[in-house]
Amino acid sequence: MEKRTKILATLGPASNSVEMIEGLIKAGANMFRLNFSHGDHEYHSTTLKNIRKAMNNLNTTIAVLQDISGPKVRIGELEEPFKLFKGDEITFIKNDIVGYKEADKKYVVSINYPDLLDKVKEGEYIYLYDGTIRAKVIETGEEIKAVIENQGTLGSKKGINFPNTVIDIDVITEKDKADIKWGVENKVDYFAISFVQNKNDIENARKLLGNYKGRIIAKIEKFDAVQNIDEIIEVSDGIMVARGDLGIEVPYYEVPTIQKRLIKKANQACIPVITATQMLLSMTENERATRAEISDVANAVLDGTDAVMLSEESAVGIDPINTVDTMAHIIRETEEIYPFDKHDKLAYHDKFDVIQATATKLADDLNATGIIALTSSGKSAMKISRYRPRTPIYIFTHKRRVLNPLCANWGVQPIAKIKEAQASKMIHSMLKHLEAKELLNKDGIYIATIGYPVGQPGSTNTIKILTPSEMEYYLNLPTMKKK
């Protein structure tokens, strides 16, 4: 059985060759992530070229996600690593300096976004080294003084988080603008925007795409993004539950419930949601996943996520193919108890929701072999996916740029681009493509959805039941016409 939940695998030095990418696809990867926090444009161009070559070699469809690095706040250079203990005092100054030890238990540092210090208030927290060291602000002004509440070693350029402070900065840096330009020129499918705070960040990112119809994923990794999630979802093409920084920005024990809430909201809004960070982290260095990691992946699947993501595990791990294969096995086994059939549990947004909900219910009630849908914009496929049918979903489009991004949607199998515009010829072409891919059961029943006029987004208005005799008719249609 083809798994429904998708796998997004990050490519890196361990996995960016054509041969490795083909192996990852065969193991179950549906999307590939290019992490622009590392590597230059030349490096990523080579990786993208390899992805597309692997796609062509395997005659399959894969989506490419460009992860934009965003404004990571970091400590400046230090004279040497600081061994900090509870009760030590650390002073943050606006000048760009090399951090130093001022006196016993007193340290002075700078940060790469000094204007943020004006926003910090007394009593708020500053987390150092990506959350491992906690400091409470005791004095504000031209300088910020904070007291360390636990112990740890702080090194140069380590990340900082402000879990109580609305920092309200431009999340798209000059580097990001250049990276997004590269993504537009190279026609990536998704742009993942880091450290999103509100809908303005997404709207600003979309302006940079110009006329290019790339899709934007909002990475939810800040506390204010959680607070503003409804407005962010409204203007985004998808969201990512980025649990790494999110687990620092909010109390760690809230992350599981936030994850479930975000996934539910994305499902309701009919946009894909990706669950990310440390899903099978131990497999970066080990052959097998831990029991806790296996349960983590399984719970994300049961929560209703569209995709689960691998980061270090597939980018620099010892065996990326084994890692993807492990995740695919966990997904398939978990989907044996998946809560399908949501066609009567989700509110309708428009009349087309009613049509697609009816199609999925009809398919499941008839125990159909597959749902075949032609979509101009991708919306029909997303709406069918939203209702989580047991029946496989086979999608066709008239435009390749619409087909590829659908790899992110639960249960959707993007099959091919077709040219035909007449209904009977479209059905003939879709069945022929399924037959060529050995996905067609001529003794089964298929539910087909198409729209008139052809090529108009949001025009799905026809549901057709294809019985074995009808499939035979459509498959032989060209021969019959010649007679």
Steps between C-alpha positions, in 0.01 A plus 500: 500500500629844406544712812284812524711718731786656306871512584703820455872415503775760534785454255859560599852362458384148587212491256523744209631273224266374228541143619419587862201712400361213292547271800316745727209521256477122477508481882204739530612864473240722333665841540852632540611794714785731405624660823626850417653542844787300347663499158520757222293536183741291295473214749120511503483529121693175470270330751188625321636377168557159658145492639351567158723244334392238756134592439543450127689175545221357716215666305350635820387830651681662793457839667793724594485721810747785543544574871588869539736549796355823641644733767655265754596705807843403628761592759806674354855371513640410845861513615447145622201283596330617821427242767189652654347406836182588685526854637753624243421834338513559126480845338381549140630816331413654163855551377652224288770360727680176573333369816716482811504418869478833682551369854429193708146383410452797262502478119441745213374403153350650183235362264457524122166688528581764766173694448315209658643598836270806501197271499596286800329572833601429856383157615507351150729214403782467251590145403859437390653219294167404342322478833752306708594800718230713663553864604247732671516873422560711813584840348420676171624818334801560277620162618303188599607311811377149570564234762576141397251253652673174405842396380653436161783592266439786256703517178534751218213548254255286698129562451288720728124493559270759658204288614311788665589787269317603184806590297311606183788498254507447125530123470629524143866603492700622200643150470147359503396733218787374286415140591132547413603652165703185438196288588278690258756472220536127563126442543498327839153395614495625860668782690513441877525832686677483838409679825161618375330732751176602327327514162706801388811281484328264256356782291845662476652170391233451234581840347854377437365218283364748247293317239641161591233272648722335760334395825595640838533296818493687831738347751337520841788524745429817703253556781339795322447285189300260715295791630444631145448160337155570355610806303819322391307199369266731313782633278725190483502202263608271784663498842788319664498410869870579554540349844866589552479872565133465595604283795718788621250779434219331693510275809624160380199320647266702279657386172296176459167677548606789276601248234156337512323835492701627202445181304127514566481861387691426181274203425194718550645771276581248225873578483786250547680482834851365555619373840874554539809474720672205669247242385762225459802695623683202650521347151748773407757277671318172563343229287175485696259758637408522867157388619419861593584622147287228343209607720563865412468431126194280557326765710563769237340270243200438724473874571433548127825653376542500123874443516778417745848643453854369534783750556848389612387140472491512121738791437809381688395169654680168465225339290237738357325230295455278804363799693237579235413131474456484879271802498297355212451173691385690811251698289355195326454310823344800675260558212350157570321673791466844338173694564384522137167630368487866602247594232231550763724650770630818334307816420448589134677813378316516166285295264803321361572357845159334481589346163836366615364376833228316307758350265712369787199356682378337180844351438526357851140372506550323166840370609639660185847417376588865455388860469608664173496878496597762246592833658599832344622676813558208740205599720293193408784271605544686828129485573486126432805449722337705777228236545756221550338224290619142526499493121825591317494846337645526146545856376545641150550860392547703185807676647816346645540789746166397654587129515830507689389688816221246559768260624458680834134403541392195697396205284544680169693319228582750223501293181544710187435813300246444221423708192146389417208738564197292394352296786509158332854555377611618844362185663667288230834672561479471879419129483782441253749671733384284793528190282855594397598542866336165589256677730182410309281212616267434206270295722462779755285810531635854473346832593596778260454873563539756224380854437350711226611724354836324482798695633303729728605481868211405728286351223471140622135413446488140378535169684512189283504135609722293271403134500712233325286520185527879488875486550526257210301745286719797587825305468403394146350836405757598231464158328122522504509851345720386212241238409 
